[in-house]
Amino acid sequence: MITHDSKDEEVLSGSIEEPTYFGILVDKYQKSFLRVAYGVVRSREEAEDIVQEAFADMYRNALLFKRQEGASFKSWAYRV
């Protein structure tokens, strides 16, 4: 069972079959992603659009995520 305590990679994988699980990742990372995006574009509205699109891309590409040595879901998500 996927919970808020599950590893990010497990949540992403589980969201492929149960899309509601992806909300766990959104809840966990949305604020930090918004801070980074806002730091780049200096517009709250544009930062929100960027982050929303990034989450959509992460979900669409969930099957492409591969755990790599020294890399985490978080580093992959920031690249998206």
mmCIF file of the N, C-alpha and C atoms, coordinates in Angstrom:
data_MODEL
# 
_entry.id   MODEL 
# 
loop_
_atom_site.group_PDB 
_atom_site.id 
_atom_site.type_symbol 
_atom_site.label_atom_id 
_atom_site.label_alt_id 
_atom_site.label_comp_id 
_atom_site.label_asym_id 
_atom_site.label_entity_id 
_atom_site.label_seq_id 
_atom_site.pdbx_PDB_ins_code 
_atom_site.Cartn_x 
_atom_site.Cartn_y 
_atom_site.Cartn_z 
_atom_site.occupancy 
_atom_site.B_iso_or_equiv 
_atom_site.pdbx_formal_charge 
_atom_site.auth_seq_id 
_atom_site.auth_comp_id 
_atom_site.auth_asym_id 
_atom_site.auth_atom_id 
_atom_site.pdbx_PDB_model_num 
ATOM 1   N N  . MET A 1 1  ? 0.842  -1.195 0.000   1.00 0.00 ? 1  MET A N  1 
ATOM 2   C CA . MET A 1 1  ? 0.000  0.000  0.000   1.00 0.00 ? 1  MET A CA 1 
ATOM 3   C C  . MET A 1 1  ? 0.879  1.248  0.000   1.00 0.00 ? 1  MET A C  1 
ATOM 4   N N  . ILE A 1 2  ? 0.551  2.194  -0.819  1.00 0.00 ? 2  ILE A N  1 
ATOM 5   C CA . ILE A 1 2  ? 1.284  3.447  -0.934  1.00 0.00 ? 2  ILE A CA 1 
ATOM 6   C C  . ILE A 1 2  ? 0.728  4.442  0.086   1.00 0.00 ? 2  ILE A C  1 
ATOM 7   N N  . THR A 1 3  ? 1.632  5.083  0.837   1.00 0.00 ? 3  THR A N  1 
ATOM 8   C CA . THR A 1 3  ? 1.254  6.103  1.815   1.00 0.00 ? 3  THR A CA 1 
ATOM 9   C C  . THR A 1 3  ? 2.195  7.289  1.668   1.00 0.00 ? 3  THR A C  1 
ATOM 10  N N  . HIS A 1 4  ? 1.966  8.333  2.453   1.00 0.00 ? 4  HIS A N  1 
ATOM 11  C CA . HIS A 1 4  ? 2.844  9.501  2.441   1.00 0.00 ? 4  HIS A CA 1 
ATOM 12  C C  . HIS A 1 4  ? 4.245  9.150  2.921   1.00 0.00 ? 4  HIS A C  1 
ATOM 13  N N  . ASP A 1 5  ? 4.400  8.021  3.609   1.00 0.00 ? 5  ASP A N  1 
ATOM 14  C CA . ASP A 1 5  ? 5.710  7.592  4.086   1.00 0.00 ? 5  ASP A CA 1 
ATOM 15  C C  . ASP A 1 5  ? 6.455  6.726  3.081   1.00 0.00 ? 5  ASP A C  1 
ATOM 16  N N  . SER A 1 6  ? 5.816  6.363  1.988   1.00 0.00 ? 6  SER A N  1 
ATOM 17  C CA . SER A 1 6  ? 6.457  5.530  0.972   1.00 0.00 ? 6  SER A CA 1 
ATOM 18  C C  . SER A 1 6  ? 7.560  6.306  0.260   1.00 0.00 ? 6  SER A C  1 
ATOM 19  N N  . LYS A 1 7  ? 8.517  5.583  -0.288  1.00 0.00 ? 7  LYS A N  1 
ATOM 20  C CA . LYS A 1 7  ? 9.582  6.216  -1.068  1.00 0.00 ? 7  LYS A CA 1 
ATOM 21  C C  . LYS A 1 7  ? 8.982  6.832  -2.331  1.00 0.00 ? 7  LYS A C  1 
ATOM 22  N N  . ASP A 1 8  ? 9.565  7.948  -2.733  1.00 0.00 ? 8  ASP A N  1 
ATOM 23  C CA . ASP A 1 8  ? 9.061  8.672  -3.911  1.00 0.00 ? 8  ASP A CA 1 
ATOM 24  C C  . ASP A 1 8  ? 8.967  7.768  -5.138  1.00 0.00 ? 8  ASP A C  1 
ATOM 25  N N  . GLU A 1 9  ? 9.983  6.937  -5.321  1.00 0.00 ? 9  GLU A N  1 
ATOM 26  C CA . GLU A 1 9  ? 10.014 6.051  -6.476  1.00 0.00 ? 9  GLU A CA 1 
ATOM 27  C C  . GLU A 1 9  ? 8.844  5.068  -6.440  1.00 0.00 ? 9  GLU A C  1 
ATOM 28  N N  . GLU A 1 10 ? 8.496  4.594  -5.251  1.00 0.00 ? 10 GLU A N  1 
ATOM 29  C CA . GLU A 1 10 ? 7.365  3.675  -5.102  1.00 0.00 ? 10 GLU A CA 1 
ATOM 30  C C  . GLU A 1 10 ? 6.050  4.396  -5.394  1.00 0.00 ? 10 GLU A C  1 
ATOM 31  N N  . VAL A 1 11 ? 5.949  5.630  -4.935  1.00 0.00 ? 11 VAL A N  1 
ATOM 32  C CA . VAL A 1 11 ? 4.733  6.415  -5.187  1.00 0.00 ? 11 VAL A CA 1 
ATOM 33  C C  . VAL A 1 11 ? 4.573  6.647  -6.686  1.00 0.00 ? 11 VAL A C  1 
ATOM 34  N N  . LEU A 1 12 ? 5.641  7.035  -7.355  1.00 0.00 ? 12 LEU A N  1 
ATOM 35  C CA . LEU A 1 12 ? 5.584  7.270  -8.800  1.00 0.00 ? 12 LEU A CA 1 
ATOM 36  C C  . LEU A 1 12 ? 5.177  5.999  -9.529  1.00 0.00 ? 12 LEU A C  1 
ATOM 37  N N  . SER A 1 13 ? 5.788  4.900  -9.184  1.00 0.00 ? 13 SER A N  1 
ATOM 38  C CA . SER A 1 13 ? 5.462  3.628  -9.808  1.00 0.00 ? 13 SER A CA 1 
ATOM 39  C C  . SER A 1 13 ? 4.007  3.240  -9.537  1.00 0.00 ? 13 SER A C  1 
ATOM 40  N N  . GLY A 1 14 ? 3.562  3.407  -8.309  1.00 0.00 ? 14 GLY A N  1 
ATOM 41  C CA . GLY A 1 14 ? 2.184  3.080  -7.958  1.00 0.00 ? 14 GLY A CA 1 
ATOM 42  C C  . GLY A 1 14 ? 1.174  3.964  -8.651  1.00 0.00 ? 14 GLY A C  1 
ATOM 43  N N  . SER A 1 15 ? 1.561  5.189  -8.953  1.00 0.00 ? 15 SER A N  1 
ATOM 44  C CA . SER A 1 15 ? 0.629  6.128  -9.597  1.00 0.00 ? 15 SER A CA 1 
ATOM 45  C C  . SER A 1 15 ? 0.324  5.744  -11.040 1.00 0.00 ? 15 SER A C  1 
ATOM 46  N N  . ILE A 1 16 ? 1.131  4.874  -11.612 1.00 0.00 ? 16 ILE A N  1 
ATOM 47  C CA . ILE A 1 16 ? 0.863  4.420  -12.978 1.00 0.00 ? 16 ILE A CA 1 
ATOM 48  C C  . ILE A 1 16 ? -0.453 3.650  -13.018 1.00 0.00 ? 16 ILE A C  1 
ATOM 49  N N  . GLU A 1 17 ? -0.683 2.834  -11.994 1.00 0.00 ? 17 GLU A N  1 
ATOM 50  C CA . GLU A 1 17 ? -1.923 2.063  -11.936 1.00 0.00 ? 17 GLU A CA 1 
ATOM 51  C C  . GLU A 1 17 ? -3.017 2.763  -11.119 1.00 0.00 ? 17 GLU A C  1 
ATOM 52  N N  . GLU A 1 18 ? -2.607 3.605  -10.174 1.00 0.00 ? 18 GLU A N  1 
ATOM 53  C CA . GLU A 1 18 ? -3.571 4.330  -9.329  1.00 0.00 ? 18 GLU A CA 1 
ATOM 54  C C  . GLU A 1 18 ? -3.194 5.807  -9.339  1.00 0.00 ? 18 GLU A C  1 
ATOM 55  N N  . PRO A 1 19 ? -3.708 6.578  -10.305 1.00 0.00 ? 19 PRO A N  1 
ATOM 56  C CA . PRO A 1 19 ? -3.306 7.973  -10.489 1.00 0.00 ? 19 PRO A CA 1 
ATOM 57  C C  . PRO A 1 19 ? -3.425 8.854  -9.245  1.00 0.00 ? 19 PRO A C  1 
ATOM 58  N N  . THR A 1 20 ? -4.326 8.537  -8.341  1.00 0.00 ? 20 THR A N  1 
ATOM 59  C CA . THR A 1 20 ? -4.476 9.387  -7.152  1.00 0.00 ? 20 THR A CA 1 
ATOM 60  C C  . THR A 1 20 ? -3.220 9.393  -6.297  1.00 0.00 ? 20 THR A C  1 
ATOM 61  N N  . TYR A 1 21 ? -2.390 8.372  -6.400  1.00 0.00 ? 21 TYR A N  1 
ATOM 62  C CA . TYR A 1 21 ? -1.143 8.337  -5.626  1.00 0.00 ? 21 TYR A CA 1 
ATOM 63  C C  . TYR A 1 21 ? -0.205 9.478  -6.022  1.00 0.00 ? 21 TYR A C  1 
ATOM 64  N N  . PHE A 1 22 ? -0.308 9.936  -7.253  1.00 0.00 ? 22 PHE A N  1 
ATOM 65  C CA . PHE A 1 22 ? 0.588  11.004 -7.708  1.00 0.00 ? 22 PHE A CA 1 
ATOM 66  C C  . PHE A 1 22 ? 0.408  12.265 -6.879  1.00 0.00 ? 22 PHE A C  1 
ATOM 67  N N  . GLY A 1 23 ? -0.764 12.444 -6.311  1.00 0.00 ? 23 GLY A N  1 
ATOM 68  C CA . GLY A 1 23 ? -1.032 13.586 -5.444  1.00 0.00 ? 23 GLY A CA 1 
ATOM 69  C C  . GLY A 1 23 ? -0.096 13.647 -4.249  1.00 0.00 ? 23 GLY A C  1 
ATOM 70  N N  . ILE A 1 24 ? 0.388  12.498 -3.803  1.00 0.00 ? 24 ILE A N  1 
ATOM 71  C CA . ILE A 1 24 ? 1.349  12.463 -2.697  1.00 0.00 ? 24 ILE A CA 1 
ATOM 72  C C  . ILE A 1 24 ? 2.617  13.214 -3.096  1.00 0.00 ? 24 ILE A C  1 
ATOM 73  N N  . LEU A 1 25 ? 3.085  12.985 -4.317  1.00 0.00 ? 25 LEU A N  1 
ATOM 74  C CA . LEU A 1 25 ? 4.295  13.676 -4.794  1.00 0.00 ? 25 LEU A CA 1 
ATOM 75  C C  . LEU A 1 25 ? 4.035  15.167 -4.980  1.00 0.00 ? 25 LEU A C  1 
ATOM 76  N N  . VAL A 1 26 ? 2.867  15.508 -5.478  1.00 0.00 ? 26 VAL A N  1 
ATOM 77  C CA . VAL A 1 26 ? 2.511  16.922 -5.642  1.00 0.00 ? 26 VAL A CA 1 
ATOM 78  C C  . VAL A 1 26 ? 2.521  17.607 -4.279  1.00 0.00 ? 26 VAL A C  1 
ATOM 79  N N  . ASP A 1 27 ? 1.875  16.994 -3.296  1.00 0.00 ? 27 ASP A N  1 
ATOM 80  C CA . ASP A 1 27 ? 1.834  17.573 -1.946  1.00 0.00 ? 27 ASP A CA 1 
ATOM 81  C C  . ASP A 1 27 ? 3.236  17.750 -1.377  1.00 0.00 ? 27 ASP A C  1 
ATOM 82  N N  . LYS A 1 28 ? 4.095  16.794 -1.626  1.00 0.00 ? 28 LYS A N  1 
ATOM 83  C CA . LYS A 1 28 ? 5.441  16.807 -1.049  1.00 0.00 ? 28 LYS A CA 1 
ATOM 84  C C  . LYS A 1 28 ? 6.349  17.849 -1.696  1.00 0.00 ? 28 LYS A C  1 
ATOM 85  N N  . TYR A 1 29 ? 6.253  18.019 -3.002  1.00 0.00 ? 29 TYR A N  1 
ATOM 86  C CA . TYR A 1 29 ? 7.223  18.841 -3.724  1.00 0.00 ? 29 TYR A CA 1 
ATOM 87  C C  . TYR A 1 29 ? 6.710  20.165 -4.277  1.00 0.00 ? 29 TYR A C  1 
ATOM 88  N N  . GLN A 1 30 ? 5.433  20.391 -4.268  1.00 0.00 ? 30 GLN A N  1 
ATOM 89  C CA . GLN A 1 30 ? 4.890  21.585 -4.924  1.00 0.00 ? 30 GLN A CA 1 
ATOM 90  C C  . GLN A 1 30 ? 5.502  22.886 -4.403  1.00 0.00 ? 30 GLN A C  1 
ATOM 91  N N  . LYS A 1 31 ? 5.588  23.052 -3.101  1.00 0.00 ? 31 LYS A N  1 
ATOM 92  C CA . LYS A 1 31 ? 6.122  24.305 -2.552  1.00 0.00 ? 31 LYS A CA 1 
ATOM 93  C C  . LYS A 1 31 ? 7.574  24.529 -2.953  1.00 0.00 ? 31 LYS A C  1 
ATOM 94  N N  . SER A 1 32 ? 8.397  23.493 -2.852  1.00 0.00 ? 32 SER A N  1 
ATOM 95  C CA . SER A 1 32 ? 9.810  23.689 -3.195  1.00 0.00 ? 32 SER A CA 1 
ATOM 96  C C  . SER A 1 32 ? 9.988  23.935 -4.694  1.00 0.00 ? 32 SER A C  1 
ATOM 97  N N  . PHE A 1 33 ? 9.207  23.259 -5.531  1.00 0.00 ? 33 PHE A N  1 
ATOM 98  C CA . PHE A 1 33 ? 9.286  23.500 -6.971  1.00 0.00 ? 33 PHE A CA 1 
ATOM 99  C C  . PHE A 1 33 ? 8.838  24.922 -7.301  1.00 0.00 ? 33 PHE A C  1 
ATOM 100 N N  . LEU A 1 34 ? 7.799  25.392 -6.620  1.00 0.00 ? 34 LEU A N  1 
ATOM 101 C CA . LEU A 1 34 ? 7.336  26.764 -6.848  1.00 0.00 ? 34 LEU A CA 1 
ATOM 102 C C  . LEU A 1 34 ? 8.410  27.780 -6.464  1.00 0.00 ? 34 LEU A C  1 
ATOM 103 N N  . ARG A 1 35 ? 9.120  27.539 -5.365  1.00 0.00 ? 35 ARG A N  1 
ATOM 104 C CA . ARG A 1 35 ? 10.198 28.461 -4.965  1.00 0.00 ? 35 ARG A CA 1 
ATOM 105 C C  . ARG A 1 35 ? 11.284 28.531 -6.033  1.00 0.00 ? 35 ARG A C  1 
ATOM 106 N N  . VAL A 1 36 ? 11.663 27.380 -6.549  1.00 0.00 ? 36 VAL A N  1 
ATOM 107 C CA . VAL A 1 36 ? 12.715 27.358 -7.575  1.00 0.00 ? 36 VAL A CA 1 
ATOM 108 C C  . VAL A 1 36 ? 12.228 28.054 -8.843  1.00 0.00 ? 36 VAL A C  1 
ATOM 109 N N  . ALA A 1 37 ? 11.025 27.714 -9.292  1.00 0.00 ? 37 ALA A N  1 
ATOM 110 C CA . ALA A 1 37 ? 10.496 28.323 -10.520 1.00 0.00 ? 37 ALA A CA 1 
ATOM 111 C C  . ALA A 1 37 ? 10.339 29.824 -10.360 1.00 0.00 ? 37 ALA A C  1 
ATOM 112 N N  . TYR A 1 38 ? 9.829  30.262 -9.205  1.00 0.00 ? 38 TYR A N  1 
ATOM 113 C CA . TYR A 1 38 ? 9.669  31.695 -8.972  1.00 0.00 ? 38 TYR A CA 1 
ATOM 114 C C  . TYR A 1 38 ? 11.021 32.401 -8.976  1.00 0.00 ? 38 TYR A C  1 
ATOM 115 N N  . GLY A 1 39 ? 12.037 31.754 -8.437  1.00 0.00 ? 39 GLY A N  1 
ATOM 116 C CA . GLY A 1 39 ? 13.380 32.336 -8.431  1.00 0.00 ? 39 GLY A CA 1 
ATOM 117 C C  . GLY A 1 39 ? 13.923 32.566 -9.832  1.00 0.00 ? 39 GLY A C  1 
ATOM 118 N N  . VAL A 1 40 ? 13.446 31.783 -10.772 1.00 0.00 ? 40 VAL A N  1 
ATOM 119 C CA . VAL A 1 40 ? 13.906 31.918 -12.158 1.00 0.00 ? 40 VAL A CA 1 
ATOM 120 C C  . VAL A 1 40 ? 13.067 32.939 -12.929 1.00 0.00 ? 40 VAL A C  1 
ATOM 121 N N  . VAL A 1 41 ? 11.750 32.843 -12.821 1.00 0.00 ? 41 VAL A N  1 
ATOM 122 C CA . VAL A 1 41 ? 10.890 33.678 -13.669 1.00 0.00 ? 41 VAL A CA 1 
ATOM 123 C C  . VAL A 1 41 ? 10.351 34.932 -12.980 1.00 0.00 ? 41 VAL A C  1 
ATOM 124 N N  . ARG A 1 42 ? 10.400 34.994 -11.651 1.00 0.00 ? 42 ARG A N  1 
ATOM 125 C CA . ARG A 1 42 ? 9.952  36.168 -10.871 1.00 0.00 ? 42 ARG A CA 1 
ATOM 126 C C  . ARG A 1 42 ? 8.501  36.558 -11.110 1.00 0.00 ? 42 ARG A C  1 
ATOM 127 N N  . SER A 1 43 ? 7.687  35.564 -11.439 1.00 0.00 ? 43 SER A N  1 
ATOM 128 C CA . SER A 1 43 ? 6.252  35.781 -11.615 1.00 0.00 ? 43 SER A CA 1 
ATOM 129 C C  . SER A 1 43 ? 5.533  34.603 -10.983 1.00 0.00 ? 43 SER A C  1 
ATOM 130 N N  . ARG A 1 44 ? 4.692  34.878 -10.008 1.00 0.00 ? 44 ARG A N  1 
ATOM 131 C CA . ARG A 1 44 ? 3.979  33.799 -9.307  1.00 0.00 ? 44 ARG A CA 1 
ATOM 132 C C  . ARG A 1 44 ? 3.114  32.994 -10.280 1.00 0.00 ? 44 ARG A C  1 
ATOM 133 N N  . GLU A 1 45 ? 2.381  33.692 -11.123 1.00 0.00 ? 45 GLU A N  1 
ATOM 134 C CA . GLU A 1 45 ? 1.491  33.018 -12.075 1.00 0.00 ? 45 GLU A CA 1 
ATOM 135 C C  . GLU A 1 45 ? 2.275  32.133 -13.043 1.00 0.00 ? 45 GLU A C  1 
ATOM 136 N N  . GLU A 1 46 ? 3.367  32.658 -13.577 1.00 0.00 ? 46 GLU A N  1 
ATOM 137 C CA . GLU A 1 46 ? 4.182  31.884 -14.509 1.00 0.00 ? 46 GLU A CA 1 
ATOM 138 C C  . GLU A 1 46 ? 4.842  30.697 -13.804 1.00 0.00 ? 46 GLU A C  1 
ATOM 139 N N  . ALA A 1 47 ? 5.298  30.904 -12.576 1.00 0.00 ? 47 ALA A N  1 
ATOM 140 C CA . ALA A 1 47 ? 5.905  29.813 -11.803 1.00 0.00 ? 47 ALA A CA 1 
ATOM 141 C C  . ALA A 1 47 ? 4.887  28.698 -11.569 1.00 0.00 ? 47 ALA A C  1 
ATOM 142 N N  . GLU A 1 48 ? 3.649  29.066 -11.249 1.00 0.00 ? 48 GLU A N  1 
ATOM 143 C CA . GLU A 1 48 ? 2.607  28.061 -11.043 1.00 0.00 ? 48 GLU A CA 1 
ATOM 144 C C  . GLU A 1 48 ? 2.342  27.273 -12.329 1.00 0.00 ? 48 GLU A C  1 
ATOM 145 N N  . ASP A 1 49 ? 2.321  27.962 -13.470 1.00 0.00 ? 49 ASP A N  1 
ATOM 146 C CA . ASP A 1 49 ? 2.125  27.280 -14.759 1.00 0.00 ? 49 ASP A CA 1 
ATOM 147 C C  . ASP A 1 49 ? 3.270  26.311 -15.044 1.00 0.00 ? 49 ASP A C  1 
ATOM 148 N N  . ILE A 1 50 ? 4.485  26.753 -14.784 1.00 0.00 ? 50 ILE A N  1 
ATOM 149 C CA . ILE A 1 50 ? 5.663  25.912 -15.025 1.00 0.00 ? 50 ILE A CA 1 
ATOM 150 C C  . ILE A 1 50 ? 5.614  24.658 -14.161 1.00 0.00 ? 50 ILE A C  1 
ATOM 151 N N  . VAL A 1 51 ? 5.292  24.831 -12.892 1.00 0.00 ? 51 VAL A N  1 
ATOM 152 C CA . VAL A 1 51 ? 5.260  23.692 -11.971 1.00 0.00 ? 51 VAL A CA 1 
ATOM 153 C C  . VAL A 1 51 ? 4.127  22.736 -12.349 1.00 0.00 ? 51 VAL A C  1 
ATOM 154 N N  . GLN A 1 52 ? 2.982  23.275 -12.719 1.00 0.00 ? 52 GLN A N  1 
ATOM 155 C CA . GLN A 1 52 ? 1.876  22.415 -13.130 1.00 0.00 ? 52 GLN A CA 1 
ATOM 156 C C  . GLN A 1 52 ? 2.276  21.588 -14.355 1.00 0.00 ? 52 GLN A C  1 
ATOM 157 N N  . GLU A 1 53 ? 2.920  22.213 -15.315 1.00 0.00 ? 53 GLU A N  1 
ATOM 158 C CA . GLU A 1 53 ? 3.361  21.501 -16.509 1.00 0.00 ? 53 GLU A CA 1 
ATOM 159 C C  . GLU A 1 53 ? 4.437  20.473 -16.176 1.00 0.00 ? 53 GLU A C  1 
ATOM 160 N N  . ALA A 1 54 ? 5.318  20.813 -15.247 1.00 0.00 ? 54 ALA A N  1 
ATOM 161 C CA . ALA A 1 54 ? 6.364  19.869 -14.841 1.00 0.00 ? 54 ALA A CA 1 
ATOM 162 C C  . ALA A 1 54 ? 5.744  18.625 -14.198 1.00 0.00 ? 54 ALA A C  1 
ATOM 163 N N  . PHE A 1 55 ? 4.760  18.811 -13.330 1.00 0.00 ? 55 PHE A N  1 
ATOM 164 C CA . PHE A 1 55 ? 4.103  17.655 -12.721 1.00 0.00 ? 55 PHE A CA 1 
ATOM 165 C C  . PHE A 1 55 ? 3.393  16.816 -13.785 1.00 0.00 ? 55 PHE A C  1 
ATOM 166 N N  . ALA A 1 56 ? 2.761  17.464 -14.742 1.00 0.00 ? 56 ALA A N  1 
ATOM 167 C CA . ALA A 1 56 ? 2.096  16.728 -15.821 1.00 0.00 ? 56 ALA A CA 1 
ATOM 168 C C  . ALA A 1 56 ? 3.121  15.919 -16.621 1.00 0.00 ? 56 ALA A C  1 
ATOM 169 N N  . ASP A 1 57 ? 4.275  16.518 -16.906 1.00 0.00 ? 57 ASP A N  1 
ATOM 170 C CA . ASP A 1 57 ? 5.341  15.812 -17.625 1.00 0.00 ? 57 ASP A CA 1 
ATOM 171 C C  . ASP A 1 57 ? 5.864  14.630 -16.809 1.00 0.00 ? 57 ASP A C  1 
ATOM 172 N N  . MET A 1 58 ? 6.032  14.834 -15.505 1.00 0.00 ? 58 MET A N  1 
ATOM 173 C CA . MET A 1 58 ? 6.497  13.735 -14.648 1.00 0.00 ? 58 MET A CA 1 
ATOM 174 C C  . MET A 1 58 ? 5.518  12.573 -14.696 1.00 0.00 ? 58 MET A C  1 
ATOM 175 N N  . TYR A 1 59 ? 4.245  12.888 -14.616 1.00 0.00 ? 59 TYR A N  1 
ATOM 176 C CA . TYR A 1 59 ? 3.248  11.818 -14.635 1.00 0.00 ? 59 TYR A CA 1 
ATOM 177 C C  . TYR A 1 59 ? 3.241  11.100 -15.984 1.00 0.00 ? 59 TYR A C  1 
ATOM 178 N N  . ARG A 1 60 ? 3.269  11.874 -17.057 1.00 0.00 ? 60 ARG A N  1 
ATOM 179 C CA . ARG A 1 60 ? 3.263  11.265 -18.401 1.00 0.00 ? 60 ARG A CA 1 
ATOM 180 C C  . ARG A 1 60 ? 4.496  10.414 -18.646 1.00 0.00 ? 60 ARG A C  1 
ATOM 181 N N  . ASN A 1 61 ? 5.616  10.775 -18.031 1.00 0.00 ? 61 ASN A N  1 
ATOM 182 C CA . ASN A 1 61 ? 6.875  10.061 -18.249 1.00 0.00 ? 61 ASN A CA 1 
ATOM 183 C C  . ASN A 1 61 ? 7.251  9.127  -17.101 1.00 0.00 ? 61 ASN A C  1 
ATOM 184 N N  . ALA A 1 62 ? 6.297  8.800  -16.250 1.00 0.00 ? 62 ALA A N  1 
ATOM 185 C CA . ALA A 1 62 ? 6.581  7.964  -15.080 1.00 0.00 ? 62 ALA A CA 1 
ATOM 186 C C  . ALA A 1 62 ? 7.209  6.628  -15.472 1.00 0.00 ? 62 ALA A C  1 
ATOM 187 N N  . LEU A 1 63 ? 6.796  6.070  -16.584 1.00 0.00 ? 63 LEU A N  1 
ATOM 188 C CA . LEU A 1 63 ? 7.362  4.786  -17.018 1.00 0.00 ? 63 LEU A CA 1 
ATOM 189 C C  . LEU A 1 63 ? 8.835  4.900  -17.414 1.00 0.00 ? 63 LEU A C  1 
ATOM 190 N N  . LEU A 1 64 ? 9.272  6.114  -17.736 1.00 0.00 ? 64 LEU A N  1 
ATOM 191 C CA . LEU A 1 64 ? 10.660 6.316  -18.150 1.00 0.00 ? 64 LEU A CA 1 
ATOM 192 C C  . LEU A 1 64 ? 11.616 6.479  -16.980 1.00 0.00 ? 64 LEU A C  1 
ATOM 193 N N  . PHE A 1 65 ? 11.073 6.722  -15.780 1.00 0.00 ? 65 PHE A N  1 
ATOM 194 C CA . PHE A 1 65 ? 11.940 6.911  -14.618 1.00 0.00 ? 65 PHE A CA 1 
ATOM 195 C C  . PHE A 1 65 ? 12.650 5.608  -14.294 1.00 0.00 ? 65 PHE A C  1 
ATOM 196 N N  . LYS A 1 66 ? 13.965 5.690  -14.169 1.00 0.00 ? 66 LYS A N  1 
ATOM 197 C CA . LYS A 1 66 ? 14.772 4.537  -13.792 1.00 0.00 ? 66 LYS A CA 1 
ATOM 198 C C  . LYS A 1 66 ? 15.671 4.962  -12.644 1.00 0.00 ? 66 LYS A C  1 
ATOM 199 N N  . ARG A 1 67 ? 15.606 4.231  -11.563 1.00 0.00 ? 67 ARG A N  1 
ATOM 200 C CA . ARG A 1 67 ? 16.461 4.509  -10.406 1.00 0.00 ? 67 ARG A CA 1 
ATOM 201 C C  . ARG A 1 67 ? 17.910 4.299  -10.827 1.00 0.00 ? 67 ARG A C  1 
ATOM 202 N N  . GLN A 1 68 ? 18.751 5.302  -10.575 1.00 0.00 ? 68 GLN A N  1 
ATOM 203 C CA . GLN A 1 68 ? 20.169 5.226  -10.926 1.00 0.00 ? 68 GLN A CA 1 
ATOM 204 C C  . GLN A 1 68 ? 21.008 5.450  -9.687  1.00 0.00 ? 68 GLN A C  1 
ATOM 205 N N  . GLU A 1 69 ? 22.178 4.876  -9.670  1.00 0.00 ? 69 GLU A N  1 
ATOM 206 C CA . GLU A 1 69 ? 23.115 5.030  -8.566  1.00 0.00 ? 69 GLU A CA 1 
ATOM 207 C C  . GLU A 1 69 ? 23.395 6.516  -8.339  1.00 0.00 ? 69 GLU A C  1 
ATOM 208 N N  . GLY A 1 70 ? 23.208 6.975  -7.128  1.00 0.00 ? 70 GLY A N  1 
ATOM 209 C CA . GLY A 1 70 ? 23.498 8.360  -6.775  1.00 0.00 ? 70 GLY A CA 1 
ATOM 210 C C  . GLY A 1 70 ? 22.442 9.359  -7.217  1.00 0.00 ? 70 GLY A C  1 
ATOM 211 N N  . ALA A 1 71 ? 21.365 8.887  -7.842  1.00 0.00 ? 71 ALA A N  1 
ATOM 212 C CA . ALA A 1 71 ? 20.303 9.782  -8.286  1.00 0.00 ? 71 ALA A CA 1 
ATOM 213 C C  . ALA A 1 71 ? 19.009 9.378  -7.591  1.00 0.00 ? 71 ALA A C  1 
ATOM 214 N N  . SER A 1 72 ? 18.138 10.329 -7.424  1.00 0.00 ? 72 SER A N  1 
ATOM 215 C CA . SER A 1 72 ? 16.875 10.073 -6.746  1.00 0.00 ? 72 SER A CA 1 
ATOM 216 C C  . SER A 1 72 ? 15.719 10.583 -7.599  1.00 0.00 ? 72 SER A C  1 
ATOM 217 N N  . PHE A 1 73 ? 14.516 10.277 -7.148  1.00 0.00 ? 73 PHE A N  1 
ATOM 218 C CA . PHE A 1 73 ? 13.345 10.831 -7.816  1.00 0.00 ? 73 PHE A CA 1 
ATOM 219 C C  . PHE A 1 73 ? 13.421 12.353 -7.825  1.00 0.00 ? 73 PHE A C  1 
ATOM 220 N N  . LYS A 1 74 ? 13.826 12.919 -6.691  1.00 0.00 ? 74 LYS A N  1 
ATOM 221 C CA . LYS A 1 74 ? 13.865 14.375 -6.564  1.00 0.00 ? 74 LYS A CA 1 
ATOM 222 C C  . LYS A 1 74 ? 14.780 15.003 -7.620  1.00 0.00 ? 74 LYS A C  1 
ATOM 223 N N  . SER A 1 75 ? 15.955 14.418 -7.843  1.00 0.00 ? 75 SER A N  1 
ATOM 224 C CA . SER A 1 75 ? 16.859 14.981 -8.846  1.00 0.00 ? 75 SER A CA 1 
ATOM 225 C C  . SER A 1 75 ? 16.264 14.836 -10.251 1.00 0.00 ? 75 SER A C  1 
ATOM 226 N N  . TRP A 1 76 ? 15.602 13.720 -10.519 1.00 0.00 ? 76 TRP A N  1 
ATOM 227 C CA . TRP A 1 76 ? 14.941 13.525 -11.805 1.00 0.00 ? 76 TRP A CA 1 
ATOM 228 C C  . TRP A 1 76 ? 13.825 14.550 -11.978 1.00 0.00 ? 76 TRP A C  1 
ATOM 229 N N  . ALA A 1 77 ? 13.043 14.758 -10.919 1.00 0.00 ? 77 ALA A N  1 
ATOM 230 C CA . ALA A 1 77 ? 11.915 15.700 -10.984 1.00 0.00 ? 77 ALA A CA 1 
ATOM 231 C C  . ALA A 1 77 ? 12.398 17.120 -11.230 1.00 0.00 ? 77 ALA A C  1 
ATOM 232 N N  . TYR A 1 78 ? 13.489 17.520 -10.594 1.00 0.00 ? 78 TYR A N  1 
ATOM 233 C CA . TYR A 1 78 ? 14.001 18.865 -10.821 1.00 0.00 ? 78 TYR A CA 1 
ATOM 234 C C  . TYR A 1 78 ? 14.485 19.041 -12.252 1.00 0.00 ? 78 TYR A C  1 
ATOM 235 N N  . ARG A 1 79 ? 14.990 17.986 -12.862 1.00 0.00 ? 79 ARG A N  1 
ATOM 236 C CA . ARG A 1 79 ? 15.402 18.086 -14.271 1.00 0.00 ? 79 ARG A CA 1 
ATOM 237 C C  . ARG A 1 79 ? 14.197 18.291 -15.174 1.00 0.00 ? 79 ARG A C  1 
ATOM 238 N N  . VAL A 1 80 ? 13.085 17.662 -14.825 1.00 0.00 ? 80 VAL A N  1 
ATOM 239 C CA . VAL A 1 80 ? 11.863 17.839 -15.616 1.00 0.00 ? 80 VAL A CA 1 
ATOM 240 C C  . VAL A 1 80 ? 11.456 19.294 -15.557 1.00 0.00 ? 80 VAL A C  1 
# 
